Amino acid sequence: MTQANHKSGPFDQRDRYEALMDVVRTRMTNRAFAAHDIPTEHFELILEAARHGPSGANCQPWHYIVVRDPAKKTAIGDLFVEEQQTRAKLKMGFPTPNYTGMRTAPGFIVIAADFRFIQAFPVLSDDSPQAQMYKENAERILLQSVAASTMSAHLAAASLGYAVWWVTAIGQARIQEVVKPMLGVPKALSLVDIMCFGPPLKPSYKRWKKRLNQIMNWDRFDPANAMSDEQIKLWIKNTRHKVMYKDESKID
């Protein structure tokens, strides 16, 4: 059925879907931004979208800290540049991104999670293996919740025309210890992500995405979509560096 003769029903509002997909498809990562003054209203619009994200038990375990102080941006960016250098010295073989763009990102939002809210999910209060199983599942629920809220913020920023950058390398204790007091974040919270955004310094480009039939399964998992341990090792060795930082159209 073509778009021309398709009639929208109450559960088939294709025009709304296409408007959403235009944002989804054009949301692109960029790690260098042009100088720009982000209006206060735009921060509020972006975090209004985050506020409506779904969460387990509707506990909404997220907090967003908008960082506008250039000195704080630089200090936090320096920590990630140091982390980049540490990885290189450890010879981890990971194609680490260039974190210098964090220092001057016009939009800079730190995301914190309150893991105490795992108590809102099904958990046990003893030390049994079953209790540990439920605790681990509760932690996954909480992280999925924060990720859903954060993704809403990213799509909102993209809909405003900004390029975005989801900075995830924030789990190291050293970074937590420095950044939390810098931003007045209570010890009970954990920093999980940083969202940078702004006009791109250079044009953004689309990274490789799997085809729909590689991720979609009907009724049962398609064995053709499964990768062996060896295939995953080969993918990391031969493909990862291409799909992380290269234009999809230039991947051979």
N, C-alpha and C positions, 0 to 999 in steps of 0.2 A: 504494500500500500504506500503510495507516494504521499509526500507532505501536502501536496496540492489538494488531494481529495480526501484527506484524513479529517474526520470530525472529532473534536475534543469532547470527551465526556467528563463527568465529575471526577473520575479517577484516571483520566488520560489527558491531562492538561499539558499537551506537548509544548506549547509555547513557554510555559513556566520551566519545563524540563530543559528546553534548549537554552533559555536564558541562564539557568544554573550551569549547564555544561559548557557554555561559553566562558564562564568564570573558571570552572574546574580545569578545562583544557589550557587556558591561557595563564593559569597560576604557575609561575616558573620561579625557580631558585636563582638568585643572583647574590654574589658575595662582595660586590663593590657598588656603592651607591653614590649618586651625585648629591651635592649639597642641596638641602631643601628644608624649609621650615614646615614641619608637620603641624597642621592646625589642631588645637585641643579637641575640637569637635571630631576629628578623624580618629583620634585615640578612643574617644568615647563611642563612636560608631563601631569600631573594631571590637572593643570589649563588650559592647552590648550584644554583638553576635556570640561572643564567647560565653556570655552569661546564660544564653539559652541552650547551651550544650547539654546532652543527656548525661546522667550519672547514676551509678548503682545506688539504690535506696534514696535517690534524689538528694544525696548528701552534699553535692557540689563542693568537692574537696580542694578547690583551686583558689589561688590568689595571684593577681597580676600586678607587678610593680613597673610602672612607666618610668624609665630612666631618661631624664632630659639633660642632666648635668654632664657636659663634655668631659670633665675630669674623671667622672665615674665610668663613663663609657670607655675612655682610654685605659683606665686601670683594669677594668674587666677584660677588655680586648687583649691587654698585655698578658694576662694570665693564660689566655687561650693560645697566644703565640708561644709562650713558654711551654705549654703542653704539646704544641706542635713540634717544638724542638726536642722535647723529651722523647716523643715517639720515634723521632729520627735517630736519636742516640741509642734507643733500645732496639733499633732495627726490626720494628714490628712488621715491616712490609706492607703497611697500610697507606694508601694514597691520601694522606691528610690534606684537608682543604687549607687554603690560605686564610688565616683568621684576622689579618690586619684590617680588613674592611669593617670589622666590628667597631673599631675605635671611632669611626666617623659615620656610622649608620644613623640616618636622620630619625628613624623610628626604632626604638630599643625597649623591649618589654621582657622582663624576667618573670618566668612562671614558677610558682611554688606550689607544692602539694602538701596536704596535711594527712599523713599516713595514719594518724590516730583514728581516722574515720573508717578504717578497716573493721573496727568494732561494730559498725552499722550493718555489716554483711554477716552471713552465716559463719560463725566462728565458735570454737570451743575454748574454754579457759584453762585447760590442763596442758600437760607436756607430752601428750600421746602423739604417735605418728599421725593419727587421724586429725588431731588438732593442727599439726603442722601443715597437713595437706590443705585444710580449710583456710589457714592463714595465708599460704602461698596463693591460693585462688583469690582470696580477698584482695591481696596486693595487686594481682593482675586486673581485677575489676576496677580498682582505684586508678591505676595507670591508664587503663582504657578510657575511663571517664575523663581524666585530665586531657588525654590526647584528643578526645572528641571535641572538647571545649576549645582546645588550642587550634584544631583544624578549622573550626568555625571562624576563629579570629583570622587565620591565614586567608580563608576564602573571602572574608569581608575586606581585608586589605587589598587582595587581588582585584576585587570588584571595584575598588576605588581607583585602580590603575597602578598600584604599587607592585614592584617586585618584592619577593619575600625570601627569607632565609631562616630555616628551622635549625637552630644550633642545639645539638643534643649532647655534646661532650661535656656535660656539667656534673657528672656523678662523682668525680674525684673529690675525696675528703678535703684536700688542700684548697680547692676552689670554693667549696662550701664554706670553709672556715674563714676565708678572706671576704667573700662577697656578702654573706649573710649579715655580719655586723656593719658592713659598708652601707647596706640598704635598710638596716634596722629590722631584718627578718627574724622572727622569734626562732630560738633553737629547735623548737618542736617541729618546725616546718622543714621541708626538703626542697632545694632548688632542683628542678627537673629539666627545664628548657629555657632557651632565650629565643625570642622572636625579633629578628631585625627586618626592617622594611624601608622602602623609599624608592625614588626614581632610580632606575639602573644607570650606572656610570657608562656601561656598554650594553648593547642589546642583549636581552636574555635569549636563551635557546632551549628548545624542548629536549629533554633527556629521553632515553629509550624506555618504553613501557612494554610489558608483556601484552600479547594479543588476548582478546577476550576469551577465546577458546582454550587458552593456557591456564586460565584461573577459574573458569566457570565449569561446574560439574552438575549433572542432572541425576538426582536420586542417589547415585553412588559416586564415589571419587573415581575419576578416570585414571587408570594406571599410567596412561601416556603422559600425565602431568607430574608424575612422581619422579624425583631425582634420587639417584643412589648417593651414598657418601662420597664415592670417587668422583661422580659427576659434579657434585657441589665443590669439591676441592679443585677440580679443573676449572670450574666457572670462576672461582675466586682467583685462581692463578692467571687465567687467560682473558677473562671478560670483565671482571669487576672494575678494573681501572678505566676501561673504555666507557662503561655505562654510567659511572659516577660523575664524570666531569666533562664529557664530550657531547657535542651536538648530535642528536639522534641521526640526522641526515648525513653525518660524516663518519659514522661507525661502519667499518668494512666487515 
